[in-house]
Structures are given as structure tokens and as C-alpha cells.
Amino acid sequence: MLQEHEQLIKEDILPRLKRVEDAQIDFTKQVESIKASQTSLELTVMKDGKETRELLKPFADHYLNQVTAETESKKDIKLKQLDTREKIIVGVASGVLGTGGLAGIITAIVMLINRGG
């Protein structure tokens, strides 16, 4: 009976253990390979992301500068329009009313224009 167990161990169990150990070694190698590939992929993605940001940064800066310039231009135009209106009102009021009470009337008109414009 002992001899049968030894024969069973040698012919059946040991070969199975060898296959399991070999499969485990192969699995470990595959996991290592996957980890290496993942690390390489992460580095590639980070590098591509950096290159993309560097490529798009000038376009984004240009767009933001353009938007800022347009906003400033609109603001300047609005201020010039208000300045022109104020000059016209002062001229008309001065011509019609003279100098008496002119400051109060001009102030009232400018406040109305600022609220309406």
C-alpha cells in the first residue's frame, strides 16, 4: 500500500504540482509584463497630455487675449459715447440756459443717461 502511494505521488501528484508551479510562474511573468506595459502607457499618456497642453497653450492665450481686447474695446467705445453725450449736453445746456443752474441740470442729465445707457 505504501508503494502504491509513492507511485501515485510520483506519477500523478508531482507532475500536477509541476504544472501548477509552471502555470504560477507564467502567470507571475504575465503580471510583471502587464505592469511594465501599464507603466509605459501611463508615461506615454502623460507625455502626450503635456505635448497637447504645450501645443494648445498659445491658441488659448491668443483667444483669451482677443476676448480681453474686445471687452476693453467695447468698454472704451461705451466710455467715448458717454463722454460725447456729456459734451453735447453741456454745450446745449450752456447755450440755452447760460451759466445759472447749469451744474445741477447737467448732473441730472448725465445721471439719466448713465442709468439709461
C-alpha positions as CSV (number, residue, x, y, z in Angstrom):
1,M,0.0,0.0,0.0
2,L,2.8,2.4,0.8
3,Q,4.3,1.6,-2.6
4,E,1.0,2.4,-4.3
5,H,1.0,5.8,-2.6
6,E,4.6,6.5,-3.6
7,Q,3.8,5.5,-7.2
8,L,0.7,7.7,-7.1
9,I,2.7,10.6,-5.8
10,K,5.4,10.2,-8.4
11,E,3.2,9.6,-11.4
12,D,0.2,11.8,-10.6
13,I,0.6,14.3,-7.9
14,L,4.2,15.5,-8.6
15,P,3.5,16.1,-12.3
16,R,0.4,18.1,-11.4
17,L,2.3,20.2,-8.9
18,K,4.9,20.8,-11.5
19,R,2.3,22.1,-13.9
20,V,0.7,24.3,-11.2
21,E,4.1,25.7,-10.4
22,D,4.9,26.3,-14.0
23,A,1.5,28.0,-14.5
24,Q,2.1,30.1,-11.5
25,I,5.5,31.2,-12.8
26,D,3.9,32.0,-16.2
27,F,1.2,34.0,-14.5
28,T,3.7,36.0,-12.5
29,K,5.6,36.8,-15.6
30,Q,2.5,37.9,-17.4
31,V,1.5,40.1,-14.4
32,E,5.0,41.7,-14.4
33,S,4.7,42.3,-18.2
34,I,1.3,43.9,-17.8
35,K,2.6,46.1,-15.0
36,A,5.5,47.2,-17.2
37,S,3.2,47.9,-20.1
38,Q,0.8,49.8,-17.9
39,T,3.7,52.0,-16.6
40,S,4.9,52.6,-20.1
41,L,1.3,53.5,-21.2
42,E,0.9,55.9,-18.3
43,L,4.2,57.7,-19.2
44,T,3.1,57.9,-22.8
45,V,-0.3,59.4,-21.9
46,M,1.3,61.9,-19.6
47,K,3.8,62.9,-22.2
48,D,1.1,63.2,-24.9
49,G,-1.0,65.3,-22.5
50,K,1.9,67.6,-21.8
51,E,2.6,68.0,-25.5
52,T,-1.1,68.7,-26.2
53,R,-1.2,71.3,-23.4
54,E,2.0,72.9,-24.8
55,L,0.5,72.9,-28.3
56,L,-2.8,74.4,-27.3
57,K,-1.5,76.9,-24.8
58,P,-0.6,79.6,-27.5
59,F,-4.0,79.2,-29.0
60,A,-5.8,79.5,-25.7
61,D,-3.7,82.5,-24.8
62,H,-4.4,84.1,-28.1
63,Y,-8.1,83.6,-27.7
64,L,-8.2,84.9,-24.2
65,N,-6.1,88.0,-25.2
66,Q,-8.5,88.5,-28.1
67,V,-11.6,88.3,-25.8
68,T,-9.9,90.7,-23.4
69,A,-9.1,93.1,-26.1
70,E,-12.6,93.0,-27.5
71,T,-14.0,93.6,-24.0
72,E,-11.7,96.5,-23.4
73,S,-12.5,97.9,-26.9
74,K,-16.3,97.8,-26.1
75,K,-15.7,99.4,-22.8
76,D,-13.7,102.2,-24.4
77,I,-16.3,102.8,-27.1
78,K,-19.0,103.0,-24.4
79,L,-17.0,105.5,-22.4
80,K,-16.3,107.6,-25.5
81,Q,-20.0,107.5,-26.4
82,L,-20.9,108.7,-22.8
83,D,-18.2,111.4,-23.0
84,T,-19.5,112.6,-26.3
85,R,-23.1,112.7,-25.0
86,E,-22.0,114.6,-21.9
87,K,-20.1,117.2,-24.1
88,I,-23.2,117.7,-26.3
89,I,-25.5,118.1,-23.3
90,V,-23.1,120.6,-21.7
91,G,-22.9,122.6,-24.9
92,V,-26.7,122.6,-25.5
93,A,-27.4,123.4,-21.8
94,S,-24.8,126.2,-21.8
95,G,-26.1,127.8,-25.0
96,V,-29.7,127.6,-23.9
97,L,-29.5,128.3,-20.2
98,G,-26.3,130.3,-19.8
99,T,-24.4,129.6,-16.6
100,G,-27.1,129.8,-14.0
101,G,-28.1,126.4,-12.5
102,L,-26.2,124.7,-15.2
103,A,-24.3,122.4,-13.0
104,G,-27.4,120.9,-11.5
105,I,-29.1,120.4,-14.8
106,I,-26.0,118.8,-16.3
107,T,-25.6,116.5,-13.4
108,A,-29.2,115.4,-13.6
109,I,-29.0,114.7,-17.4
110,V,-25.7,112.8,-17.0
111,M,-27.3,110.6,-14.3
112,L,-30.3,109.9,-16.5
113,I,-28.0,109.0,-19.4
114,N,-25.9,106.7,-17.2
115,R,-28.9,104.9,-15.9
116,G,-30.5,104.5,-19.3
117,G,-27.3,103.7,-21.2
